[in-house]
């Protein structure tokens, strides 16, 4: 979604990826994880709604629920 000031979805996608990487700094008691992949998909639904889908992957033995949630906020 382009505006005169740039691509809004590209900026939002990068912000989501950065948020997933920084989750342990942003949420108390959340431990850092070595993420191998973060994907943030944005899709316009009408003029005033955006659907955001985020997914994270890692090679560790723990879940990535907090990182996945943070990337969509």
C-alpha positions as CSV (number, residue, x, y, z in Angstrom):
1,X,0.0,0.0,0.0
2,X,1.8,3.0,-1.3
3,X,1.3,6.6,-0.1
4,X,3.2,9.8,-1.1
5,X,5.5,9.2,1.8
6,X,6.3,5.5,1.0
7,X,5.1,1.9,1.2
8,X,3.1,1.6,4.5
9,X,3.0,-2.2,4.4
10,X,6.8,-2.5,3.9
11,X,7.4,-0.4,7.0
12,X,4.8,-2.3,9.0
13,X,6.4,-5.6,7.9
14,X,9.8,-4.5,9.0
15,X,8.4,-3.2,12.3
16,X,6.8,-6.6,12.9
17,X,10.0,-8.5,12.2
18,X,12.0,-6.2,14.5
19,X,9.3,-6.6,17.3
20,X,9.6,-10.4,17.1
21,X,13.4,-10.2,17.4
22,X,13.1,-7.8,20.4
23,X,10.4,-9.7,22.3
24,X,12.6,-10.7,25.2
25,X,13.5,-7.0,25.7
26,X,9.9,-5.9,25.5
27,X,8.1,-8.5,27.6
28,X,9.2,-9.1,31.2
29,X,10.4,-12.7,32.0
30,X,10.4,-13.7,28.3
31,X,13.7,-15.4,27.5
32,X,15.6,-14.7,24.2
33,X,15.3,-17.2,21.4
34,X,17.4,-17.7,18.3
35,X,14.7,-17.2,15.6
36,X,15.5,-18.7,12.2
37,X,12.5,-17.1,10.4
38,X,10.0,-14.4,11.0
39,X,7.3,-13.8,8.4
40,X,4.7,-11.0,8.6
41,X,2.0,-10.9,5.9
42,X,-0.3,-7.9,5.6
43,X,-3.5,-7.8,3.5
44,X,-5.8,-4.8,3.1
45,X,-9.4,-5.7,3.8
46,X,-11.4,-2.7,2.7
47,X,-10.4,0.9,3.2
48,X,-9.9,0.8,7.0
49,X,-8.9,-2.7,7.9
50,X,-5.7,-4.7,7.6
51,X,-5.3,-8.4,8.3
52,X,-1.9,-9.2,9.8
53,X,-0.6,-12.8,9.9
54,X,2.8,-13.5,11.6
55,X,4.8,-16.7,11.9
56,X,8.1,-17.4,13.6
57,X,10.4,-20.5,13.4
58,X,13.3,-21.6,15.5
59,X,15.5,-24.7,15.9
60,X,15.2,-24.8,19.7
61,X,12.9,-26.9,22.0
62,X,10.7,-24.1,23.2
63,X,7.7,-22.3,21.6
64,X,7.7,-18.9,19.9
65,X,4.2,-17.8,21.0
66,X,5.3,-14.5,22.6
67,X,7.5,-13.6,19.6
68,X,4.7,-14.4,17.2
69,X,2.2,-12.3,19.2
70,X,4.5,-9.4,19.6
71,X,5.1,-9.1,15.8
72,X,1.4,-8.4,15.2
73,X,1.0,-5.7,17.9
